[in-house]
Amino acid sequence: MTDNKVSQQVDNKQKGAYAPMTEKNENIQEENQEIDSEATESNIEIIDNAQETSEDSDEYNDDMTKKIEELNTKLEESEDKYLRLLAEYDNFRKRTAKEKIEAFGNASAKCIESILPVMDSFERAVLTECADEAYKNGMDMIFNQFKSALEKLDIKEVPALGEDFDPNIHNAITKVDNEEFESGKICQVYQKGYKIGDRLIRPAMVAVVF
């Protein structure tokens, strides 16, 4: 047997020995390709799912943002309604309190106004000369008590004699020439005027120097 034939046989034997290994390698490569393909598909699916999830998340965030904005708008409207209602109630409370004070003042003024003629008559009686000194002193004491009771009710006499004429609190029924007073001054009081607090109950009837 020649050397070439021997070498060819050896080569054939080696090829026959490596044939199974080659098939295995090919099978492994095919499996690896399949795995790579499956992995690629899985990655694509994961990416798609992630994108869908991201889109869903963005949509959810947009919905939540809109809902929050709507709730904030409703809250602002409710706060505005509450503040308006509170302001209306405060105005109502103040108006009611003012009306009560005015009603009380009106009632008090009418009551005192009906008493003032009695006060005038009482004062004229006290100023009348009386021979009975004890009786006169008693009447003076009662009159002073009467005046003190009115003062406690914040009822005060309107300043008149010697004052400048004020049409808001004085009622001039005549003008006279009087050298003892300057022009525009009140020189005589025919009927005293009274106020309750700052409210005029009755103006003073007076004579004014022209």
TAZI-V36313 format. One line per field, one symbol per residue. phi: phi as a letter, one per 20 degrees, with the letter a starting at -180 (. if undefined). A space follows every 10 residues. Layout:
BEGIN
phi = ???
END
This chain:
BEGIN
phi = .fffffffff fffffffegg ffffffffff ffffffffff ffffffffff ffffffffff ffffffffff ffffffffff ffffffffff ffffffffff ffffffffff ffffeggfff fffffffffc feffffffff ffffffffff ffemdcfffb gneffcffcc dedadcdbff cffneedbde bfdccdmeef ebfeecddfe
END
